[in-house]
């Protein structure tokens, strides 16, 4: 009786082991089945941190309250499923609004909270032009039938005589311009800067503008202004023993850390007339020959030291016999480096290393417009005006016969209503401009009048003085501090991410860990499950490997018996056919698996003791 009980117990344990391993094999074969995927998704819905998903997979609530999850065609969505979809759509709508705002207007211009000092910025460049473009005494020496006179007519913008025809070159034009223009040493009678009297030749240099040859103060040296610099662009030979040393400066990089004692572009020493620039000018009215205005005096422009001036269009006029006060206010615009990641077409400004100017080294909108105007004139009129950048050294200088073409092109450029425009010239992300206001009064030279200005008396009471031909100009800062404007990201990626995360968290409880959960349930969890099943299968095979009989290869057996036993001939084909014939009435035996082979047979009544396999215990 005891033996029978033990036998039944061992038989039950073997049957349970068979069922367990059979279930493992089923799991392994069905890991990618629809049922397994369904179980994984249901498990995710129950354990997800997203709001509302657990109600979809909840089994304790009624069917009308939830959406029955199924991969079949008969699946349907009810309360919580519809609610979750609506929440996703609503959050997507608000996120799209945030994205449109982020992509459409990413830049904001705000006033800087930190004040800047004018001592850290260069004093503005000041260009002064005599309204007279050619001295009468010099023009009288030029033959009316010579090429030089034709060049002079191009300077004076006199194109009525259509019989004038010539091919102007820069070399000849430069020579005639220097010959007929009023030199700076004749126009500037007195100069002081920073409460100190200076020689005007040390402060001013000759510069070419659209109003002819003018005098310029505090502009960049041509070697730092022009990309392919050569001595040919200088109007005066460089003086190696000058007191002031030229240095480089850009609105973006500013000044270098180490500066010489005397340099230019200069900075301001303070505020008020005493610390500014004061000049006394001589108009030489008796020498007037041609001018672009109907008055006598001077045209003045306050501009960036890194830009070439267009005095004819943007300068203001100071007539002779007047004293003018010109207070100046700097306007500085900078940008944060974070806006570099925004497309140029969206931020609408360029950094200095993003420019593609061919003539100028420093990018600014005005420099770009000058190059653009020269390119359009060269394309439409096959010439370039004398004051524009020489982007093509072989291009000819426009003459009187080209006035009709040049006037048309310039009108279309300034109107910005045609194809001939320079709209591609965007502002620089770092720009420095100056606001200047003008107030004038008449100069009084009565000896009884006691002037308070600290100016030399010989200028107004000398034997050769004529106050009606003089002008006094004062340029100065009103304050030594100012506030700049800064271009920054109004809606950067961080703000977009925070707003998007706030909306998703408000509607669905979404967070970064929700993304990690989704990635885990899609990739990590299935991989770990399949890897565990494979390891379990390998361990089971290793445990049962000793049950498999080791069969010696037939060839090795024949090789061993080749010397002792006679070699039997192979059986005939008919014999093999007879062996394979099935016996009548006997069913074909079914293939048995390993566990079916090792399974304990049921106990028969005739057996005294059933066979026992100790390795299964």
C-alpha positions as CSV (number, residue, x, y, z in Angstrom):
1,X,0.0,0.0,0.0
2,X,2.8,2.4,0.8
3,X,4.6,1.6,-2.4
4,X,1.5,2.3,-4.4
5,X,1.0,5.7,-2.7
6,X,4.6,6.7,-3.3
7,X,4.2,5.7,-6.9
8,X,1.1,7.8,-7.4
9,X,2.8,10.8,-5.8
10,X,5.8,10.5,-8.1
11,X,3.5,10.2,-11.1
12,X,1.5,13.3,-10.0
13,X,4.8,15.3,-9.6
14,X,6.0,14.2,-13.0
15,X,2.7,15.3,-14.5
16,X,2.9,18.7,-12.9
17,X,6.5,19.1,-14.2
18,X,5.3,18.3,-17.6
19,X,2.5,20.9,-17.5
20,X,4.8,23.5,-16.2
21,X,7.4,23.0,-18.9
22,X,4.7,22.8,-21.5
23,X,3.4,26.1,-20.4
24,X,6.9,27.6,-20.7
25,X,7.1,26.4,-24.2
26,X,3.7,27.9,-25.0
27,X,4.8,31.3,-23.6
28,X,7.9,31.2,-25.6
29,X,6.1,30.4,-28.8
30,X,3.4,33.0,-28.2
31,X,5.5,35.9,-27.0
32,X,4.8,37.9,-30.2
33,X,1.1,36.8,-30.4
34,X,-1.8,39.2,-30.2
35,X,-2.7,37.9,-26.8
36,X,0.8,38.7,-25.4
37,X,0.7,42.2,-26.9
38,X,-2.7,42.7,-25.5
39,X,-1.5,41.7,-22.0
40,X,1.4,44.1,-22.3
41,X,-0.7,47.0,-23.4
42,X,-3.3,46.4,-20.6
43,X,-0.4,46.2,-18.1
44,X,0.9,49.6,-19.4
45,X,-2.6,51.2,-19.2
46,X,-3.0,50.1,-15.6
47,X,0.4,51.3,-14.5
48,X,0.9,54.4,-16.7
49,X,1.3,57.8,-15.1
50,X,-0.9,59.4,-17.8
51,X,-4.2,60.5,-16.4
52,X,-7.3,58.5,-17.5
53,X,-5.6,55.5,-19.1
54,X,-6.1,53.3,-16.1
55,X,-9.8,53.6,-16.4
56,X,-9.7,52.2,-19.9
57,X,-8.2,49.0,-18.7
58,X,-10.0,48.9,-15.4
59,X,-12.0,45.6,-14.9
60,X,-13.9,46.5,-11.8
61,X,-16.1,49.2,-13.5
62,X,-19.0,48.4,-15.8
63,X,-18.7,48.1,-19.5
64,X,-20.6,51.4,-20.3
65,X,-18.1,53.3,-18.2
66,X,-14.9,52.2,-20.0
67,X,-13.6,51.3,-23.3
68,X,-13.0,47.6,-23.8
69,X,-9.5,47.2,-25.1
70,X,-9.3,44.8,-28.1
71,X,-7.4,44.4,-31.3
72,X,-10.4,43.0,-33.1
73,X,-12.7,44.9,-35.5
74,X,-15.5,44.9,-32.9
75,X,-13.7,47.2,-30.4
76,X,-15.5,50.3,-29.4
77,X,-14.8,53.5,-27.4
78,X,-16.9,54.9,-24.6
79,X,-16.7,57.5,-21.9
80,X,-13.1,57.4,-20.8
81,X,-11.7,56.6,-24.2
82,X,-13.6,59.5,-25.8
83,X,-12.5,61.8,-23.0
84,X,-8.9,60.9,-23.4
85,X,-9.0,61.5,-27.2
86,X,-10.7,64.9,-26.7
87,X,-8.0,65.8,-24.1
88,X,-5.3,64.9,-26.6
89,X,-6.9,67.0,-29.4
90,X,-7.4,70.0,-27.1
91,X,-3.8,69.9,-25.8
92,X,-2.6,69.5,-29.4
93,X,-4.6,72.6,-30.4
94,X,-3.0,74.8,-27.7
95,X,0.5,73.4,-28.4
96,X,0.1,74.3,-32.1
97,X,-0.7,77.9,-31.0
98,X,2.4,78.0,-28.9
99,X,4.5,76.6,-31.8
100,X,3.1,79.2,-34.2
101,X,4.1,82.0,-31.8
102,X,7.5,80.4,-31.3
103,X,8.2,80.2,-35.1
104,X,6.6,83.4,-36.2
105,X,8.1,85.9,-33.7
106,X,11.1,84.5,-31.9
107,X,12.9,87.9,-31.5
108,X,12.1,90.7,-29.0
109,X,13.9,94.0,-28.8
110,X,14.0,95.3,-25.2
111,X,15.7,98.1,-23.4
112,X,18.8,97.0,-21.6
113,X,18.5,97.1,-17.8
114,X,22.2,98.0,-17.5
115,X,23.3,101.5,-18.5
116,X,26.3,102.0,-20.8
117,X,29.0,104.7,-20.7
118,X,29.7,106.9,-23.7
119,X,33.4,106.6,-22.8
120,X,33.2,102.9,-23.9
121,X,31.9,104.0,-27.4
122,X,33.7,105.9,-30.0
123,X,32.8,109.5,-30.5
124,X,30.8,109.7,-33.8
125,X,32.5,110.2,-37.1
126,X,31.7,113.7,-38.5
127,X,32.0,114.4,-42.2
128,X,31.9,118.1,-43.3
129,X,31.6,119.1,-46.9
130,X,31.7,122.5,-48.5
131,X,28.6,123.0,-50.6
132,X,31.0,124.1,-53.3
133,X,32.4,121.1,-55.1
134,X,35.1,122.9,-57.2
135,X,37.1,126.0,-56.7
136,X,36.5,128.6,-59.4
137,X,40.2,129.6,-59.7
138,X,41.1,126.0,-60.3
139,X,38.4,125.4,-62.9
140,X,39.4,128.4,-65.0
141,X,42.7,126.6,-65.7
142,X,41.1,123.6,-67.3
143,X,40.4,123.6,-71.0
144,X,36.7,123.2,-71.9
145,X,37.6,120.6,-74.6
146,X,39.8,118.4,-72.4
147,X,38.9,115.1,-70.7
148,X,39.5,116.7,-67.3
149,X,36.6,119.1,-67.9
150,X,34.4,116.2,-68.9
151,X,35.3,114.5,-65.6
152,X,34.5,117.8,-63.8
153,X,31.1,117.9,-65.3
154,X,30.5,114.4,-64.0
155,X,31.4,115.7,-60.5
156,X,29.2,118.7,-60.8
157,X,26.3,116.5,-62.1
158,X,26.0,118.7,-65.2
159,X,24.9,116.4,-68.0
160,X,23.0,118.9,-70.3
161,X,25.7,118.7,-73.0
162,X,25.1,115.3,-74.6
163,X,28.1,115.8,-76.9
164,X,30.5,115.1,-74.0
165,X,31.7,111.5,-74.4
166,X,34.6,109.9,-72.6
167,X,35.6,106.8,-70.8
168,X,36.4,107.8,-67.3
169,X,38.9,105.9,-65.1
170,X,39.4,106.1,-61.4
171,X,43.0,107.3,-61.8
172,X,42.1,110.3,-63.8
173,X,39.1,111.2,-61.8
174,X,41.1,111.1,-58.5
175,X,43.6,113.5,-60.0
176,X,41.1,116.0,-61.2
177,X,39.1,115.8,-57.9
178,X,42.2,116.6,-55.8
179,X,43.1,119.4,-58.1
180,X,39.7,121.3,-58.0
181,X,38.4,120.5,-54.5
182,X,38.9,122.8,-51.5
183,X,41.6,121.1,-49.3
184,X,40.9,120.5,-45.6
185,X,43.7,122.8,-44.4
186,X,41.9,125.7,-46.2
187,X,38.5,124.9,-45.0
188,X,39.3,124.1,-41.3
189,X,40.6,127.3,-39.5
190,X,40.4,126.1,-35.9
191,X,39.9,122.7,-34.2
192,X,39.6,121.6,-30.5
193,X,38.6,118.3,-29.0
194,X,38.2,117.4,-25.4
195,X,39.0,120.9,-24.1
196,X,42.3,120.8,-25.9
197,X,43.3,122.7,-29.1
198,X,44.5,120.4,-31.8
199,X,46.0,120.8,-35.2
200,X,43.2,120.2,-37.7
201,X,45.5,118.0,-39.9
202,X,45.8,115.6,-37.0
203,X,42.1,115.3,-36.5
204,X,40.6,115.4,-40.0
205,X,41.3,113.3,-43.1
206,X,40.1,113.7,-46.7
207,X,37.3,111.4,-47.7
208,X,35.3,110.9,-50.9
209,X,31.5,111.3,-50.7
210,X,28.6,111.8,-53.0
211,X,29.2,115.6,-52.4
212,X,32.8,115.4,-53.6
213,X,35.9,115.5,-51.5
214,X,35.1,116.3,-47.9
215,X,36.8,116.3,-44.5
216,X,36.2,113.5,-42.0
217,X,36.8,113.3,-38.3
218,X,37.2,110.1,-36.2
219,X,36.5,107.5,-39.0
220,X,38.1,104.2,-39.3
221,X,41.4,104.1,-41.1
222,X,41.0,102.7,-44.7
223,X,43.2,99.8,-43.8
224,X,40.5,98.6,-41.3
225,X,37.5,99.7,-43.4
226,X,38.3,98.2,-46.8
227,X,38.7,94.5,-47.4
228,X,41.3,94.5,-50.1
229,X,43.2,97.6,-49.0
230,X,45.8,99.3,-51.1
231,X,47.4,102.8,-50.9
232,X,45.5,103.8,-54.0
233,X,42.4,104.4,-52.0
234,X,44.1,107.0,-49.8
235,X,43.6,110.6,-50.7
236,X,46.6,111.7,-48.7
237,X,49.8,109.7,-48.1
238,X,50.0,108.0,-44.7
239,X,52.1,109.9,-42.2
240,X,54.2,107.5,-40.2
241,X,55.0,110.0,-37.4
242,X,51.4,110.9,-36.6
243,X,50.6,111.4,-33.0
244,X,47.4,109.3,-33.2
245,X,47.6,105.7,-34.1
246,X,44.8,104.0,-36.1
247,X,43.2,101.0,-34.5
248,X,40.4,98.6,-35.4
249,X,36.9,98.8,-34.0
250,X,33.6,97.2,-34.8
251,X,30.1,97.6,-33.2
252,X,30.1,93.9,-32.3
253,X,33.7,93.5,-30.9
254,X,34.3,97.0,-29.7
255,X,37.8,98.2,-28.7
256,X,40.7,95.9,-27.9
257,X,41.7,95.4,-24.3
258,X,45.1,97.1,-24.7
259,X,45.0,100.5,-26.4
260,X,47.8,103.0,-27.2
261,X,47.9,106.3,-25.5
262,X,46.7,108.2,-28.5
263,X,44.5,106.5,-31.0
264,X,41.5,106.9,-33.3
265,X,38.5,106.3,-33.5
266,X,38.6,108.4,-30.3
267,X,36.3,108.1,-27.4
268,X,34.6,111.0,-25.7
269,X,36.2,112.7,-22.7
270,X,33.0,113.9,-21.2
271,X,29.8,115.9,-21.8
272,X,29.1,119.4,-23.0
273,X,30.7,121.8,-25.5
274,X,34.0,122.0,-23.7
275,X,34.6,118.2,-23.9
276,X,33.3,117.9,-27.4
277,X,34.5,118.9,-30.9
278,X,34.6,122.5,-32.0
279,X,35.6,123.6,-35.5
280,X,35.6,126.9,-37.3
281,X,35.1,126.6,-41.0
282,X,35.8,128.9,-44.0
283,X,33.3,128.7,-46.8
284,X,35.3,130.7,-49.4
285,X,32.1,132.0,-51.1
286,X,34.1,133.8,-53.8
287,X,35.4,130.4,-55.1
288,X,32.0,128.8,-55.7
289,X,31.7,127.2,-59.1
290,X,29.1,124.3,-58.8
291,X,27.0,123.0,-56.0
292,X,24.1,120.6,-55.5
293,X,22.1,123.1,-53.4
294,X,20.9,126.7,-53.7
295,X,22.9,128.1,-50.8
296,X,26.4,128.6,-49.5
297,X,27.8,127.0,-46.4
298,X,28.5,123.4,-45.4
299,X,26.8,120.1,-45.3
300,X,27.4,117.9,-42.2
301,X,26.7,114.3,-41.4
302,X,27.1,112.5,-38.1
303,X,27.6,108.7,-38.6
304,X,29.2,105.5,-37.5
305,X,33.0,105.4,-37.7
306,X,32.8,102.1,-39.6
307,X,30.5,103.4,-42.4
308,X,31.1,105.6,-45.5
309,X,28.8,108.6,-45.5
310,X,26.2,109.7,-48.1
311,X,26.2,113.4,-47.3
312,X,24.2,114.5,-50.2
313,X,21.0,112.6,-49.2
314,X,21.3,112.5,-45.4
315,X,23.4,115.5,-44.3
316,X,22.1,118.7,-42.8
317,X,23.1,122.2,-44.0
318,X,24.8,124.9,-41.9
319,X,24.9,128.2,-43.8
320,X,27.8,130.5,-43.7
321,X,27.8,133.2,-41.0
322,X,26.1,130.9,-38.5
323,X,27.1,129.2,-35.2
324,X,25.5,125.8,-34.7
325,X,25.2,123.6,-31.7
326,X,24.7,119.9,-32.4
327,X,24.0,117.7,-29.3
328,X,24.5,114.0,-30.0
329,X,22.9,110.9,-28.5
330,X,24.3,107.5,-29.3
331,X,21.9,104.7,-30.1
332,X,23.4,101.2,-29.7
333,X,21.7,97.9,-30.6
334,X,23.3,94.6,-29.5
335,X,22.1,91.0,-29.6
336,X,22.5,87.9,-27.4
337,X,24.4,85.0,-28.9
338,X,21.4,82.7,-28.5
339,X,19.7,84.2,-31.5
340,X,22.3,82.8,-33.8
341,X,20.4,79.5,-33.9
342,X,17.4,81.4,-35.4
343,X,17.3,81.5,-39.2
344,X,18.5,84.8,-40.8
345,X,15.2,85.2,-42.6
346,X,13.4,85.2,-39.2
347,X,15.6,87.3,-37.0
348,X,16.3,89.7,-39.9
349,X,19.7,90.8,-38.8
350,X,23.3,89.6,-39.5
351,X,26.4,89.2,-37.3
352,X,29.7,90.5,-38.5
353,X,31.0,87.0,-39.4
354,X,27.9,86.3,-41.5
355,X,28.4,89.2,-44.0
356,X,29.3,88.6,-47.6
357,X,30.4,92.1,-48.5
358,X,33.0,92.2,-51.2
359,X,34.5,95.7,-50.5
360,X,34.0,96.5,-46.8
361,X,35.3,94.5,-43.9
362,X,32.7,95.6,-41.4
363,X,29.1,94.8,-42.1
364,X,26.4,97.4,-41.7
365,X,23.2,98.1,-43.5
366,X,24.5,101.3,-45.1
367,X,27.7,99.6,-46.3
368,X,25.7,96.8,-47.8
369,X,23.4,99.4,-49.5
370,X,26.4,101.1,-51.1
371,X,27.7,97.9,-52.5
372,X,24.2,97.0,-53.7
373,X,23.9,100.3,-55.5
374,X,27.3,99.9,-57.2
375,X,26.3,96.4,-58.4
376,X,23.0,97.6,-59.8
377,X,24.6,100.6,-61.6
378,X,27.2,98.3,-63.1
379,X,24.6,96.0,-64.3
380,X,22.1,98.6,-65.7
381,X,24.4,101.4,-66.8
382,X,27.8,99.6,-67.3
383,X,29.5,102.2,-65.0
384,X,29.9,103.1,-61.3
385,X,29.5,106.5,-59.7
386,X,32.8,107.9,-58.5
387,X,32.0,107.7,-54.8
388,X,30.6,104.2,-54.7
389,X,32.7,101.1,-53.8
390,X,34.9,99.9,-56.7
391,X,33.8,96.3,-56.6
392,X,35.2,95.9,-60.2
393,X,38.6,97.7,-60.5
394,X,38.1,97.8,-64.3
395,X,34.7,99.4,-64.3
396,X,34.5,103.0,-65.7
397,X,33.4,106.0,-63.8
398,X,29.9,107.3,-64.8
399,X,30.0,110.5,-66.8
400,X,27.4,113.2,-67.8
401,X,26.0,111.0,-70.6
402,X,25.1,108.4,-68.0
403,X,23.1,110.8,-65.8
404,X,19.7,109.6,-67.2
405,X,20.5,106.0,-66.4
406,X,22.0,106.6,-63.0
407,X,19.1,108.9,-62.0
408,X,16.6,106.2,-63.0
409,X,18.4,103.5,-61.1
410,X,18.9,105.6,-57.9
411,X,15.3,106.6,-58.0
412,X,14.1,103.0,-58.2
413,X,16.5,101.9,-55.4
414,X,15.3,104.7,-53.1
415,X,11.6,104.0,-53.8
416,X,11.9,100.3,-53.0
417,X,8.8,99.7,-55.2
418,X,10.6,97.9,-58.2
419,X,12.9,95.0,-58.8
420,X,15.9,97.3,-58.4
421,X,16.0,97.4,-54.6
422,X,18.4,96.6,-51.9
423,X,15.9,94.9,-49.5
424,X,18.4,92.0,-49.0
425,X,20.6,94.4,-47.0
426,X,19.4,93.6,-43.5
427,X,20.5,95.5,-40.4
428,X,23.4,94.3,-38.4
429,X,22.6,92.6,-35.1
430,X,25.1,95.0,-33.5
431,X,24.7,98.6,-34.8
432,X,25.8,102.0,-33.6
433,X,24.0,105.1,-34.8
434,X,23.8,108.7,-33.6
435,X,20.9,111.1,-33.2
436,X,21.8,114.7,-33.8
437,X,19.8,117.8,-33.4
438,X,20.7,121.2,-34.8
439,X,20.2,124.8,-33.6
440,X,21.9,127.8,-35.1
441,X,22.3,131.5,-34.6
442,X,24.0,134.3,-36.4
443,X,27.7,135.1,-35.7
444,X,28.1,138.6,-34.3
445,X,31.5,140.4,-35.1
446,X,30.9,143.8,-33.6
447,X,34.0,144.9,-31.6
448,X,31.8,146.1,-28.8
449,X,30.4,142.6,-28.4
450,X,32.2,140.5,-25.8
451,X,32.0,136.9,-26.8
452,X,32.2,134.2,-24.2
453,X,33.5,131.6,-26.6
454,X,37.1,130.6,-26.0
455,X,38.1,131.1,-29.7
456,X,41.1,133.0,-31.1
457,X,40.4,136.6,-31.6
458,X,42.3,136.8,-34.9
459,X,39.6,134.6,-36.6
460,X,37.0,137.3,-36.4
461,X,38.8,140.6,-36.0
462,X,41.9,140.1,-38.1
463,X,42.6,141.9,-41.4
464,X,41.6,139.0,-43.5
465,X,38.6,137.8,-41.4
466,X,35.1,137.7,-42.8
467,X,32.5,136.4,-40.4
468,X,29.9,136.1,-43.2
469,X,32.0,133.3,-44.8
470,X,32.6,131.4,-41.5
471,X,30.7,128.8,-39.6
472,X,31.2,127.6,-36.1
473,X,30.2,124.0,-35.2
474,X,30.0,122.4,-31.7
475,X,29.5,118.6,-31.5
476,X,29.0,117.2,-28.0
477,X,27.3,114.6,-25.8
478,X,24.4,115.6,-23.6
479,X,25.0,112.8,-21.1
480,X,27.7,110.3,-20.4
481,X,25.3,107.4,-19.9
482,X,22.7,105.9,-22.2
483,X,20.6,102.7,-22.5
484,X,21.0,100.3,-25.4
485,X,18.5,98.0,-26.9
486,X,19.0,94.2,-27.0
487,X,17.8,91.6,-29.4
488,X,17.0,88.4,-27.6
489,X,14.8,85.4,-27.9
490,X,11.3,86.2,-27.0
491,X,10.3,82.5,-27.2
492,X,13.3,80.2,-27.2
493,X,13.4,76.4,-27.1
494,X,13.4,76.4,-23.3
495,X,10.2,78.5,-23.2
496,X,8.6,76.4,-25.9
497,X,9.4,73.2,-24.0
498,X,8.1,74.6,-20.7
499,X,4.9,75.8,-22.2
500,X,4.3,72.5,-24.0
501,X,5.1,70.5,-20.9
502,X,2.8,72.7,-18.9
503,X,-0.1,72.1,-21.3
504,X,0.5,68.3,-21.5
505,X,0.8,68.1,-17.7
506,X,-2.4,70.1,-17.2
507,X,-4.4,68.0,-19.6
508,X,-2.9,64.5,-19.4
509,X,-0.3,64.6,-16.6
510,X,2.4,64.1,-19.2
511,X,6.1,64.3,-18.3
512,X,9.5,63.2,-19.4
513,X,9.0,60.0,-17.4
514,X,5.9,59.3,-19.5
515,X,8.2,59.1,-22.6
516,X,10.6,56.9,-20.7
517,X,7.6,54.6,-19.8
518,X,6.5,54.3,-23.4
519,X,10.0,53.5,-24.6
520,X,10.4,50.9,-21.8
521,X,7.1,49.1,-22.7
522,X,7.9,49.2,-26.4
523,X,11.6,48.1,-26.3
524,X,13.1,47.1,-22.9
525,X,10.2,45.0,-21.5
526,X,9.7,42.8,-24.6
527,X,13.4,42.3,-25.0
528,X,13.9,41.3,-21.3
529,X,10.9,38.9,-21.5
530,X,12.2,37.1,-24.7
531,X,15.8,37.0,-23.2
532,X,14.4,35.4,-20.0
533,X,12.5,32.8,-21.9
534,X,15.5,31.9,-24.0
535,X,17.7,31.5,-20.9
536,X,15.1,29.3,-19.3
537,X,14.9,27.1,-22.4
538,X,18.7,26.8,-22.5
539,X,18.9,25.7,-18.9
540,X,16.2,23.1,-19.4
541,X,18.0,21.6,-22.3
542,X,21.3,21.5,-20.4
543,X,19.5,19.7,-17.5
544,X,18.1,17.1,-19.9
545,X,21.1,16.7,-22.1
546,X,22.5,13.7,-20.2
547,X,19.4,11.7,-21.0
548,X,20.2,11.7,-24.7
549,X,22.2,8.6,-25.7
550,X,25.6,9.3,-27.3
551,X,25.6,7.7,-30.6
552,X,28.9,6.8,-32.2
553,X,29.0,7.7,-35.9
554,X,28.4,4.8,-38.2
555,X,31.5,5.6,-40.2
556,X,33.7,5.3,-37.1
557,X,32.1,1.9,-36.2
558,X,32.7,0.6,-39.7
559,X,36.2,1.9,-39.7
560,X,36.9,-0.1,-36.4
561,X,35.3,-3.3,-37.8
562,X,36.9,-3.0,-41.2
563,X,39.8,-5.2,-40.1
564,X,37.9,-7.9,-38.1
565,X,34.5,-8.5,-39.6
566,X,33.7,-9.2,-43.2
567,X,32.1,-6.3,-45.0
568,X,28.4,-7.1,-45.6
569,X,27.0,-6.0,-48.9
570,X,24.2,-3.4,-48.8
571,X,20.6,-4.9,-48.7
572,X,18.7,-5.0,-51.9
573,X,16.1,-2.3,-52.7
574,X,13.3,-4.9,-52.5
575,X,14.3,-5.8,-49.0
576,X,14.2,-2.2,-47.9
577,X,10.8,-1.8,-49.5
578,X,9.4,-4.8,-47.7
579,X,10.7,-3.4,-44.4
580,X,9.0,-0.1,-44.9
581,X,5.6,-1.7,-45.7
582,X,3.0,-1.3,-43.0
583,X,1.5,-4.3,-41.3
584,X,-2.3,-4.6,-41.9
585,X,-4.5,-3.6,-39.0
586,X,-1.7,-2.0,-37.0
587,X,-1.9,1.8,-36.8
588,X,1.2,3.9,-37.4
589,X,2.9,4.7,-34.2
590,X,2.8,8.4,-33.2
591,X,5.9,10.4,-32.6
592,X,6.6,10.7,-28.9
593,X,8.3,13.7,-27.3
594,X,10.9,13.4,-24.7
595,X,8.5,14.0,-21.8
596,X,6.1,11.5,-23.2
597,X,8.9,9.0,-23.3
598,X,10.0,9.7,-19.7
599,X,6.4,9.8,-18.3
600,X,5.6,7.2,-15.7
601,X,3.2,4.6,-17.1
602,X,0.0,4.0,-15.2
603,X,0.1,1.2,-12.7
604,X,-1.4,-2.1,-13.8
605,X,-2.9,-4.6,-11.5
606,X,-0.7,-7.3,-12.8
607,X,2.5,-5.5,-12.1
608,X,4.0,-6.1,-8.7
609,X,6.0,-2.9,-8.7
610,X,6.0,-0.2,-11.4
611,X,9.2,1.0,-13.0
612,X,10.8,3.9,-11.1
613,X,13.1,6.6,-12.7
614,X,15.1,8.0,-9.8
615,X,16.5,10.9,-11.9
616,X,13.0,12.4,-12.0
617,X,12.7,12.7,-8.2
